[in-house]
């Protein structure tokens, strides 16, 4: 939660900072966001394997949170979009290092029948920080006369608080180191079974249809939202995300998780269509809220499905591979969104997202229907 406060204090202002202060284009923003998320996903791939190899989760998680905290001053010091890219790269490497070991650690700290609720709670707390951060940024921008750089400096404080909470408040369960051999062998993941790879495929398709939230901020700007209020977009999205993630995660412990993901696809289609045609700020915010509901319906469920289908000794590696695939998909989605925005504007960008989501929805629904008779409920 604290790290999300820190990150979103910056992320909520970053698209506006890039365009209004550094003169960057939407295509450049798409590149920065896509490369950042892909970097995080590549880092997760290797940190997950290292965590399984060492049989340790907490140490790598501390390193990841620490690196992200230390990257915050780089945003304040940036004088060009290339330097922002470097800062974003460092921040996302930290996210990547911590992601898979942290998710594996959660899976090992709770019983399997409560995993949906546990991952939903983690998403809810992450997202509580993600809407608190932009609210704090808005207040600081008003108090500091739109001083972007000072706000970025102040984001360092909650970042370090997150590291302290992890160091002193989390106790890792005892387990033995595994016998995976370097270098990473994807053949080792064959023991995860077909169901795990189905989850990876669903996650990739869903991510290809969903680009960076930076484009939600830009969309609100085109509808007339003031610069200082730009973080309000992330506030709206993340309030809905936080309120929906835990109850939907808990619900998924009692019903089949996969059909809930199909519903999540449908919600994303509605969000994209509304954002494509919106002509005023309230309509944009409806689309943003539906985007947040889609996130609450899908992200925790996907994490729980990965934990369900991966064997314990490969769990962090399984999360790493899953996040790597989704990160590459997000890179492609964000680059495509940036290009479409530059060439044809926001309508084309969001309608393309809706179209791809619809294709993914049909393909996933058909595939799950064929496998339903032979697959366990979760």
C-alpha positions in Angstrom: 0.0 0.0 0.0 2.8 2.5 0.9 4.7 1.7 -2.2 1.6 2.3 -4.3 1.1 5.6 -2.6 4.6 6.5 -3.5 4.4 5.3 -7.1 1.0 6.8 -7.9 2.0 10.2 -6.5 4.4 10.2 -9.4 2.4 8.1 -12.0 -0.7 10.2 -11.6 1.2 13.3 -12.7 3.8 11.8 -15.0 1.8 11.9 -18.3 1.0 15.6 -17.7 4.6 16.3 -16.6 5.9 14.6 -19.8 3.6 16.5 -22.1 3.4 19.9 -20.5 6.9 20.3 -19.0 9.1 18.1 -21.1 7.1 18.3 -24.4 6.8 14.6 -25.0 4.3 13.0 -27.4 1.6 10.4 -26.7 3.8 7.9 -28.7 6.7 8.6 -26.3 4.4 8.1 -23.3 3.3 4.8 -24.7 6.9 3.8 -25.2 7.9 4.7 -21.6 4.9 2.9 -20.1 5.3 -0.1 -22.3 9.1 -0.5 -21.7 8.6 0.1 -18.0 6.0 -2.7 -17.6 7.9 -5.1 -19.9 11.0 -4.5 -17.8 9.1 -5.3 -14.7 7.8 -8.5 -16.2 11.2 -9.7 -17.5 12.6 -9.0 -14.0 9.8 -11.1 -12.5 10.7 -14.0 -14.7 14.2 -14.3 -13.3 13.5 -13.2 -9.7 10.8 -15.9 -9.5 13.3 -18.6 -10.6 16.0 -17.3 -8.2 13.5 -17.3 -5.4 12.5 -20.9 -6.1 16.2 -21.9 -6.5 17.2 -20.3 -3.1 13.9 -21.3 -1.4 13.7 -17.7 -0.2 11.0 -15.1 -0.8 11.4 -12.2 1.7 15.0 -11.1 0.8 14.3 -10.6 -2.8 11.1 -8.8 -2.0 13.0 -6.4 0.2 15.5 -5.7 -2.6 12.7 -5.0 -5.1 10.9 -2.6 -2.8 14.1 -0.9 -1.9 15.2 -0.3 -5.5 11.8 1.1 -6.3 12.0 3.5 -3.4 15.5 4.6 -4.4 14.3 5.4 -8.0 11.8 8.1 -6.9 14.4 11.0 -6.8 15.3 10.2 -10.5 11.9 11.5 -11.6 12.4 14.7 -9.8 15.8 15.2 -11.4 14.7 14.3 -14.9 15.1 17.0 -17.6 14.1 15.0 -20.6 11.8 12.1 -21.6 14.8 9.8 -21.9 15.8 10.5 -18.3 12.2 9.7 -17.3 12.5 6.5 -19.2 15.6 5.6 -17.2 13.8 6.4 -13.9 10.8 4.4 -15.0 13.1 1.5 -15.9 14.7 1.5 -12.5 11.4 1.7 -10.7 10.0 -1.2 -12.8 13.1 -3.4 -12.3 12.4 -3.0 -8.6 8.8 -4.0 -9.1 9.9 -7.0 -11.2 12.3 -8.2 -8.6 9.7 -8.2 -5.8 6.6 -9.3 -7.7 7.0 -13.0 -8.2 8.6 -13.7 -4.7 6.0 -11.6 -3.0 3.1 -13.4 -4.8 4.6 -16.8 -4.0 5.1 -15.7 -0.4 1.4 -14.8 -0.1 0.5 -18.2 -1.6 2.5 -20.0 1.1 1.2 -17.9 4.0 -2.5 -18.7 3.6 -4.4 -22.0 3.1 -5.4 -22.8 -0.5 -9.2 -22.3 0.3 -8.5 -18.7 1.2 -6.2 -17.8 -1.7 -8.8 -15.9 -3.7 -9.5 -13.7 -0.6 -5.8 -13.3 0.2 -4.9 -12.1 -3.3 -8.0 -10.0 -3.5 -7.0 -8.3 -0.2 -3.5 -7.7 -1.5 -4.9 -6.1 -4.6 -7.3 -4.1 -2.5 -4.5 -2.7 -0.3 -2.3 -2.1 -3.3 -5.2 -0.2 -4.9 -6.0 1.7 -1.7 -2.5 3.1 -2.0 -3.0 3.7 -5.7 -6.0 6.1 -5.1 -4.5 7.6 -2.0 -1.3 8.5 -4.0 -3.1 10.6 -6.6 -5.2 12.4 -4.0 -2.1 13.3 -2.1 -0.5 14.5 -5.3 -3.5 16.7 -6.1 -3.4 18.2 -2.6 0.4 18.8 -2.9 0.1 20.3 -6.3 -2.5 22.8 -5.0 -0.4 23.6 -2.0 2.9 23.8 -3.8 1.8 25.8 -6.9 2.0 22.9 -9.3 5.6 22.1 -8.4 5.9 18.7 -10.1 9.5 18.1 -8.9 8.9 18.7 -5.2 5.9 16.3 -5.3 8.2 13.7 -6.8 10.7 14.2 -4.0 8.0 13.8 -1.3 7.0 10.5 -2.9 10.2 9.1 -1.5 8.7 9.1 2.0 6.0 6.4 1.6 8.3 4.4 -0.5 10.8 3.9 2.3 7.9 3.3 4.8 6.9 0.3 2.6 10.4 -1.2 3.0 10.4 -0.7 6.7 7.0 -2.5 7.0 8.3 -5.5 5.0 11.6 -5.7 7.0 10.0 -5.6 10.4 6.4 -6.8 9.9 6.7 -9.9 7.6 7.8 -13.4 8.7 8.6 -15.9 6.0 7.4 -19.5 6.4 10.1 -22.2 6.5 10.6 -24.2 3.4 13.4 -26.1 1.7 15.4 -24.8 -1.3 14.4 -26.5 -4.5 16.6 -28.4 -7.0 16.1 -26.4 -10.1 19.3 -26.2 -12.2 20.7 -23.1 -13.8 20.1 -21.8 -16.4 16.3 -21.5 -16.3 14.7 -24.5 -18.1 11.1 -23.9 -19.2 10.7 -27.7 -19.4 10.6 -27.6 -15.6 7.2 -25.8 -15.9 5.7 -28.9 -17.6 4.9 -30.2 -14.2 2.5 -27.2 -13.8 0.2 -28.9 -16.4 -2.0 -27.6 -19.2 -4.3 -25.7 -16.8 -1.4 -23.3 -15.8 -0.7 -22.5 -19.4 -4.3 -21.8 -20.1 -4.2 -19.2 -17.3 -1.1 -17.7 -18.9 -2.8 -17.5 -22.2 -5.9 -15.9 -20.8 -3.7 -13.3 -18.9 -1.8 -12.5 -22.1 -5.0 -12.0 -24.2 -6.6 -9.8 -21.5 -3.4 -7.7 -21.2 -3.1 -7.2 -25.0 -6.6 -5.6 -24.8 -5.6 -3.3 -22.0 -3.0 -0.6 -22.4 -1.4 1.7 -19.8 -3.6 3.8 -17.5 -1.6 6.8 -18.7 -4.0 6.9 -21.7 -6.9 7.3 -19.3 -5.3 10.4 -18.0 -4.7 11.8 -21.5 -8.3 11.0 -22.4 -9.6 13.0 -19.5 -7.4 15.9 -20.6 -8.9 15.8 -24.0 -12.3 16.1 -22.4 -11.2 19.3 -20.5 -9.8 18.1 -17.2 -7.5 20.6 -15.6 -3.8 19.7 -15.4 -3.7 19.8 -11.6 -6.6 17.4 -11.4 -5.1 14.8 -13.7 -4.5 12.4 -10.8 -8.2 12.3 -10.2 -8.5 9.8 -13.0 -6.4 7.3 -11.1 -8.3 8.1 -7.9 -11.7 7.1 -9.5 -10.2 4.0 -11.2 -8.5 2.8 -8.1 -11.4 3.4 -5.7 -13.5 1.1 -7.8 -10.6 -1.3 -8.1 -10.0 -1.4 -4.4 -13.7 -1.8 -3.5 -14.2 -4.7 -5.9 -11.0 -6.7 -5.6 -11.5 -8.3 -2.2 -15.2 -9.2 -2.4 -14.7 -10.6 -5.9 -11.6 -12.5 -4.8 -13.5 -14.0 -1.9 -16.4 -14.9 -4.2 -13.9 -16.7 -6.5 -13.1 -19.0 -3.5 -16.7 -20.3 -3.7 -17.3 -20.4 -7.4 -15.4 -21.3 -10.6 -12.8 -18.5 -11.1 -12.6 -18.7 -14.9 -16.2 -17.5 -15.8 -15.6 -14.5 -13.7 -12.7 -13.6 -16.0 -15.0 -13.8 -19.0 -17.3 -11.2 -17.3 -14.2 -9.1 -16.7 -13.6 -9.1 -20.5 -17.1 -7.8 -21.1 -16.7 -5.0 -18.6 -13.5 -3.9 -20.3 -15.3 -3.7 -23.6 -17.9 -1.4 -22.1 -15.2 0.8 -20.6 -13.4 1.1 -24.0 -16.5 2.0 -25.9 -17.5 4.6 -23.4 -14.0 6.1 -23.4 -14.0 6.2 -27.2 -17.2 8.1 -27.5 -17.2 10.3 -24.4 -17.5 14.0 -25.0 -17.4 15.3 -21.4 -15.5 14.6 -18.1 -18.4 12.8 -16.3 -18.7 10.3 -19.2 -15.0 9.8 -19.2 -15.1 9.1 -15.5 -17.8 6.4 -16.0 -15.5 4.7 -18.5 -12.6 5.0 -16.0 -14.8 3.5 -13.2 -15.6 0.5 -15.4 -11.9 0.1 -16.2 -11.3 -0.1 -12.5 -14.1 -2.7 -12.1 -12.5 -4.8 -14.8 -9.2 -4.7 -12.9 -10.9 -5.7 -9.7 -12.6 -8.6 -11.5 -9.5 -10.0 -13.1 -6.1 -9.2 -11.5 -6.6 -11.0 -8.2 -8.4 -13.9 -9.9 -5.5 -14.4 -12.3 -3.0 -14.5 -9.4 -5.1 -17.0 -7.5 -5.4 -19.2 -10.6 -1.6 -19.2 -11.0 -1.2 -20.2 -7.4 -3.8 -22.9 -7.8 -2.2 -24.5 -10.8 1.5 -24.2 -10.1 3.3 -26.7 -7.9 4.7 -25.2 -4.6 8.3 -25.6 -5.5 7.9 -23.8 -8.8 5.4 -21.2 -7.7 7.6 -18.1 -7.9 8.9 -19.2 -11.3 5.3 -19.7 -12.5 4.4 -16.2 -11.4 7.5 -14.9 -13.1 6.7 -16.6 -16.4 3.0 -15.4 -16.2 4.0 -11.8 -15.5 6.7 -11.9 -18.2 4.2 -12.9 -20.8 1.7 -10.3 -19.7 4.4 -7.6 -19.6 5.3 -8.2 -23.2 1.7 -8.1 -24.1 1.3 -4.8 -22.2 4.4 -3.4 -24.0 2.8 -4.2 -27.4 -0.6 -2.8 -26.3 0.9 0.5 -25.0 3.0 1.0 -28.1 0.0 0.3 -30.3 -2.1 2.7 -28.3 0.4 5.5 -28.6 0.7 5.1 -32.3 -3.1 5.0 -32.8 -3.4 8.1 -30.6 -0.9 10.0 -32.7 -2.4 8.9 -36.0 -6.1 8.9 -35.4 -6.8 10.2 -31.9 -8.5 8.7 -28.7 -11.6 7.3 -30.5 -9.5 4.9 -32.6 -7.3 4.0 -29.7 -10.2 2.9 -27.4 -12.3 1.3 -30.1 -9.3 -0.8 -31.1 -9.0 -1.9 -27.5 -12.7 -2.8 -27.4 -12.4 -4.8 -30.7 -9.4 -6.8 -29.5 -11.1 -7.5 -26.1 -14.2 -8.8 -28.0 -12.1 -11.2 -30.0 -10.3 -12.3 -26.8 -13.7 -12.7 -25.0 -15.1 -15.0 -27.8 -11.9 -17.1 -28.0 -11.6 -17.5 -24.3 -15.3 -18.3 -23.7 -15.2 -21.0 -26.5 -12.0 -22.5 -25.1 -13.2 -22.7 -21.6 -16.5 -24.2 -22.7 -14.6 -27.0 -24.4 -12.5 -27.7 -21.3 -15.2 -27.2 -18.6 -16.1 -30.9 -18.4 -12.5 -32.0 -17.8 -11.2 -29.1 -15.6 -11.7 -28.7 -11.8 -13.6 -25.6 -10.7 -10.4 -24.1 -9.3 
